[in-house]
Amino acid sequence: MRQNTGMGTNRKWYRRRMEPKLGLAVLILALCPSFCAAQANPASFSDLAAKATAARDANDVPGAIELYRQALKLNSQWADGWWFLGSLHYGSGEYTAARDALSHYLELTPSAAPALAMRALCEFEIGDYPPSLKDIQRALSLGAANQPRNEKILRYHEALLLTRMGRFEDALRSYAFFTRDEDSNPELLLALGLAGLRAPLLPRELKADQQEVYVSAGKAAFDFMRKDTEVAHAEFGRLFERLPPVPNAHYLYGYLLYATDPDQAVVEFKKELEVNPSNAVAEVMLAWIPLMQNDGAEALPHARKAVAEDTSLSSAQLVLGRALTETGDTKAGIEHLEKTAQLQPDNLEVHLALAKAYSKSGRKADARRERLLCLEMTKNDTTPATHP
């Protein structure tokens, strides 16, 4: 296999996805346990394994793939064989075959972070997005990001997948990782703009004549996250002047402002509703801010409007459930919180709110169950962000 020297500071790795992936494959191969030829296996298997290794060392990829297949038919428990077979398929762009081989390897070595990372990239390429995201996040939790080159590749794909699956705020948090770099890249800005303007697409799915507005939004968000706020403010201003108005542009700016200037964030969310009165997430944020100040009465109208606009939006159900509970309608609040738990069962904030609501309504056993679940979720630290 031809080695890739990796991602240097000047390489446009976002544009040429295969180069960093091959770099990741080469680096991951270095982490794999070395093949031990002296195994107590039949001679025919040993011969095939040795020939497969020799073919791989000679860069005879088709020959090595065939030899590994033959050896694995004789010994399906040969973990290294599945690893090298998956790696060779991956390097050849045969992503389905690579995924299948790596899945066999992971059955034998379930906590192998490099294999999880490589399988995730295979799943991404064949459009199997939910498993890809799950594998990336597990790989990261197991240390696959210990090498900076690996981390950039995995974080970028994580953010792409979060956007594609509609988890836009989570995607923005993932893209914040890249603001450490000195310079941005047009494809990164495009991807960031898709998350910021809440378009559940991959950059490659967007038509060329639609890209400019997303790049502009991505640049404004990128500069804001780099704390270059004056430049970002001017860039957002130009974005707001576009005709027709850009949906979610004011929401994006308000979301970014929320942590440091909630009052100005409220102004932006209200401007978003002037442009797009049916924007449920803007209503969610207008409910969320007073909820954080224990003002359920002010939050309630916005929470009701958010749910009316989008009943499937988990954050809308959450803010309405909390607002109802805090204004005395605990029974109705519990109904909405339980709907939220169905939509987002791993959200710690939901279970904390349910524990409080159950306790207020006298449902002590249910409250205890939710508190215990919260303790378990906190221990595992696997819960997603809570809003919106």
C-alpha positions in Angstrom: 0.0 0.0 0.0 1.3 3.5 -0.8 1.8 5.4 2.4 0.4 8.9 2.9 2.7 11.2 4.8 -0.2 12.6 6.7 -1.8 16.0 7.1 0.7 18.9 7.2 -0.3 22.4 8.1 -0.6 23.4 4.4 -2.5 20.3 3.2 -6.1 20.9 2.2 -7.2 17.7 3.7 -10.8 18.6 3.9 -11.0 18.8 0.1 -9.3 15.5 -0.6 -10.8 13.2 1.9 -9.0 10.1 0.7 -5.6 11.4 1.5 -6.2 11.8 5.3 -8.1 8.6 5.4 -5.2 6.7 3.9 -2.9 8.6 6.4 -5.2 7.4 9.2 -5.1 3.9 7.8 -1.3 3.9 7.8 -1.1 5.3 11.3 -3.7 2.8 12.6 -1.7 -0.1 11.0 1.3 1.0 13.1 -0.9 0.5 16.2 -2.0 -3.0 15.4 -0.3 -5.9 17.2 2.3 -7.5 15.1 1.5 -10.7 13.3 2.8 -13.7 15.1 3.5 -16.5 12.6 4.4 -19.1 15.2 0.9 -20.2 16.0 -0.3 -23.7 16.8 -2.4 -23.9 13.6 -2.5 -26.3 10.7 0.3 -26.0 8.2 -2.0 -25.0 5.4 -3.2 -22.0 7.4 0.4 -21.1 8.4 1.5 -21.2 4.8 -1.4 -19.0 3.7 -0.8 -16.6 6.5 2.9 -16.3 5.6 2.1 -15.8 1.9 -0.5 -13.2 2.7 2.0 -11.3 4.9 4.6 -11.5 2.1 2.2 -10.2 -0.5 1.2 -7.3 1.7 4.8 -6.4 2.3 5.4 -6.5 -1.4 2.4 -4.2 -2.0 0.6 -6.9 -3.9 -2.8 -5.7 -2.6 -5.1 -8.0 -4.7 -2.9 -11.0 -4.0 -2.8 -10.3 -0.3 -6.5 -9.8 -0.1 -7.1 -13.2 -1.7 -4.6 -14.9 0.5 -6.0 -13.4 3.7 -9.5 -14.5 2.6 -8.3 -18.1 2.1 -6.5 -18.1 5.5 -9.5 -16.8 7.3 -11.7 -19.5 5.9 -9.4 -22.0 7.7 -9.2 -19.9 10.9 -11.9 -17.3 11.4 -10.6 -16.5 14.9 -7.4 -15.0 13.4 -7.9 -11.4 14.6 -4.8 -10.0 12.8 -6.0 -11.5 9.5 -9.3 -9.7 9.7 -7.5 -6.5 10.6 -5.2 -6.6 7.6 -7.9 -7.7 5.3 -10.1 -4.7 6.4 -7.1 -2.3 6.1 -6.3 -3.5 2.6 -9.9 -3.2 1.4 -10.1 0.3 3.0 -6.9 1.4 1.3 -8.4 0.2 -2.0 -11.6 2.1 -1.5 -13.7 -1.0 -1.1 -15.6 0.3 1.9 -18.3 -2.3 2.3 -15.8 -5.2 2.3 -13.5 -3.2 4.6 -16.4 -2.6 7.0 -17.3 -6.3 7.1 -13.8 -7.4 7.7 -13.3 -4.9 10.5 -16.6 -6.0 12.1 -15.2 -9.5 12.3 -12.0 -8.0 13.9 -14.1 -6.0 16.4 -16.0 -9.1 17.4 -12.7 -10.5 18.5 -11.3 -7.3 19.9 -14.3 -5.1 20.8 -12.3 -2.1 22.3 -9.9 -1.6 19.5 -10.2 2.1 18.9 -8.2 2.2 15.6 -10.5 -0.4 14.1 -13.6 1.4 15.3 -12.3 4.6 13.7 -11.6 2.9 10.4 -14.9 1.2 10.3 -16.6 4.5 11.0 -15.0 6.0 8.0 -16.1 3.1 5.9 -19.7 3.5 7.1 -19.5 7.2 6.3 -18.5 6.5 2.7 -21.3 4.0 2.1 -23.9 6.3 3.7 -24.5 4.3 6.9 -24.5 7.4 9.0 -25.9 6.5 12.5 -23.5 3.6 13.0 -20.7 5.7 11.7 -21.3 8.4 14.3 -21.6 5.8 17.0 -18.3 4.2 16.0 -16.5 7.6 15.8 -17.7 8.6 19.2 -16.8 5.3 20.8 -13.4 5.4 19.1 -12.8 8.9 20.4 -13.7 7.7 23.9 -11.2 4.9 23.7 -8.3 7.1 22.7 -8.4 7.1 18.9 -7.7 10.9 19.0 -4.4 10.5 20.8 -2.7 11.4 17.5 -3.5 15.0 16.3 -3.8 13.9 12.7 -6.4 11.3 13.7 -8.3 13.7 15.9 -8.8 16.2 13.1 -10.1 13.6 10.7 -12.5 12.0 13.3 -13.7 15.3 14.7 -14.4 16.6 11.2 -16.4 13.5 10.3 -18.2 13.6 13.6 -19.3 17.2 12.9 -20.4 16.3 9.4 -22.5 13.4 10.7 -24.1 15.5 13.5 -25.1 18.0 10.9 -26.5 15.4 8.5 -28.5 13.9 11.4 -30.0 17.2 12.4 -28.0 17.7 15.6 -26.9 21.2 14.6 -25.8 22.6 18.0 -23.8 19.5 18.7 -22.2 19.9 15.3 -21.3 23.5 16.1 -19.6 22.5 19.3 -17.6 19.9 17.3 -16.5 22.4 14.7 -15.3 24.7 17.5 -12.3 22.3 17.7 -11.0 23.6 14.4 -10.9 27.2 15.5 -7.5 26.4 17.0 -6.0 26.5 13.5 -4.6 29.6 12.1 -6.6 29.4 8.9 -9.8 28.0 7.7 -10.6 26.1 4.5 -13.6 26.7 2.1 -14.9 23.2 2.6 -14.7 23.5 6.4 -16.5 26.9 6.2 -19.2 25.3 4.0 -19.7 22.5 6.4 -19.8 24.9 9.4 -22.3 27.0 7.5 -24.5 24.0 6.9 -24.6 23.3 10.7 -25.1 27.0 11.5 -28.0 27.5 9.1 -29.5 24.2 10.1 -29.3 22.4 6.8 -29.1 18.6 7.3 -26.7 18.0 4.4 -23.2 17.0 3.7 -21.1 19.5 1.7 -21.1 17.1 -1.3 -24.9 17.1 -1.3 -25.1 20.9 -1.9 -25.3 22.3 -5.4 -22.5 24.6 -6.4 -24.7 27.6 -6.9 -26.1 27.3 -3.3 -22.7 27.2 -1.6 -21.8 30.9 -1.3 -24.3 31.8 1.4 -23.3 28.8 3.6 -19.6 29.6 3.2 -20.4 33.2 4.3 -22.3 32.0 7.4 -19.5 29.5 8.2 -16.9 32.3 8.0 -18.9 34.5 10.3 -19.4 31.6 12.8 -15.8 30.6 12.5 -14.5 34.1 13.3 -16.9 34.4 16.2 -15.8 31.1 17.7 -12.2 32.3 17.3 -13.2 35.3 19.4 -12.6 37.7 16.6 -16.0 39.2 17.4 -15.7 42.6 15.6 -14.9 40.8 12.3 -17.7 38.3 13.0 -20.2 41.1 13.7 -19.4 42.7 10.4 -19.7 39.4 8.6 -23.1 38.7 10.2 -24.2 42.2 9.3 -23.6 41.5 5.6 -25.4 38.2 6.0 -28.4 39.9 7.4 -28.5 42.4 4.5 -29.0 39.7 1.9 -32.3 39.4 0.0 -34.2 37.3 0.4 -33.4 37.0 4.1 -31.3 34.0 5.1 -33.3 31.6 7.3 -31.6 30.9 10.7 -28.9 33.6 10.2 -30.2 35.6 13.2 -30.7 32.4 15.1 -27.1 31.4 14.5 -25.8 34.7 15.7 -28.1 34.6 18.8 -27.0 31.1 19.6 -23.3 32.1 19.5 -24.0 35.2 21.6 -26.0 33.3 24.2 -23.1 32.3 26.5 -21.6 35.8 26.8 -24.5 38.2 26.0 -27.9 36.6 26.6 -29.7 39.9 26.3 -28.3 40.5 22.8 -29.1 36.9 22.0 -32.7 37.5 22.8 -32.7 40.4 20.4 -31.3 38.2 17.6 -33.9 35.4 18.3 -36.7 37.9 18.1 -35.3 39.2 14.8 -35.2 35.6 13.5 -38.9 35.3 14.3 -39.6 38.5 12.4 -38.0 36.8 9.3 -39.4 33.4 10.0 -42.3 33.4 12.5 -42.5 29.6 12.5 -38.9 29.1 13.7 -39.4 26.6 16.6 -35.8 26.7 17.8 -35.8 30.4 18.2 -38.9 30.0 20.3 -37.1 27.3 22.3 -34.2 29.7 23.1 -36.6 32.5 24.1 -38.2 30.0 26.5 -34.8 28.6 27.7 -33.3 31.9 28.8 -36.0 32.8 31.3 -36.1 29.1 32.5 -32.4 29.5 33.4 -33.5 32.4 35.5 -36.4 30.4 37.2 -39.0 32.4 35.3 -41.4 29.8 34.1 -44.2 32.3 33.4 -42.2 34.2 30.9 -40.9 31.0 29.3 -44.3 29.4 28.9 -45.7 31.3 25.9 -42.6 30.7 23.9 -42.5 27.0 24.9 -46.1 26.5 23.8 -45.4 28.2 20.5 -42.3 26.0 19.9 -44.3 22.8 20.5 -47.1 24.0 18.3 -44.6 24.6 15.5 -42.7 21.3 15.8 -44.0 18.5 18.1 -41.1 16.3 17.2 -38.5 18.8 18.5 -37.2 17.3 21.8 -36.0 20.6 23.1 -39.4 22.2 22.6 -41.1 19.4 24.6 -38.4 19.8 27.3 -38.9 23.6 27.8 -42.6 23.2 27.7 -42.5 20.4 30.3 -40.3 22.4 32.5 -42.3 25.6 32.1 -45.5 23.9 32.9 -44.0 22.2 36.0 -42.6 25.4 37.3 -45.9 27.3 36.8 -47.9 24.6 38.7 -49.3 22.4 36.0 -47.2 19.4 37.0 -49.4 16.8 35.4 -49.2 18.4 32.0 -45.5 19.1 32.5 -44.8 15.4 33.2 -46.6 14.5 29.9 -44.3 16.7 27.9 -41.2 15.6 29.8 -42.1 12.0 29.2 -42.4 12.7 25.5 -39.0 14.3 25.6 -37.5 11.2 27.2 -39.0 9.1 24.4 -37.4 11.4 21.8 -34.1 11.7 23.5 -33.7 9.0 26.1 -30.0 9.8 26.8 -30.6 13.4 27.8 -29.6 13.9 31.4 -31.5 17.2 31.7 -34.8 15.4 30.8 -34.4 12.9 33.6 -33.4 15.5 36.1 -36.5 17.5 35.2 -38.6 14.3 35.4 -37.2 13.4 38.9 -38.2 16.9 40.1 -41.7 16.8 38.5 -42.4 13.3 39.8 -41.3 14.4 43.3 -43.6 17.4 43.2 -46.6 15.3 42.1 -46.0 12.7 44.9 -44.8 9.9 42.6 -41.9 9.0 44.9 -41.0 5.6 43.3 -40.8 7.2 39.8 -38.8 10.1 41.2 -36.3 7.7 42.9 -36.0 5.7 39.6 -35.2 8.9 37.7 -32.6 10.0 40.3 -30.9 6.6 40.2 -30.9 6.8 36.4 -29.3 10.3 36.6 -26.6 9.0 38.8 -25.8 6.2 36.4 -25.8 8.6 33.4 -23.5 11.0 35.2 -21.1 8.1 36.1 -21.0 7.0 32.4 -20.8 10.6 31.2 -22.5 9.7 27.9 -25.3 12.2 27.8 -25.7 14.7 25.0 -26.1 18.5 25.3 -29.6 19.5 26.4 -30.5 22.4 24.1 -32.0 23.2 21.8 
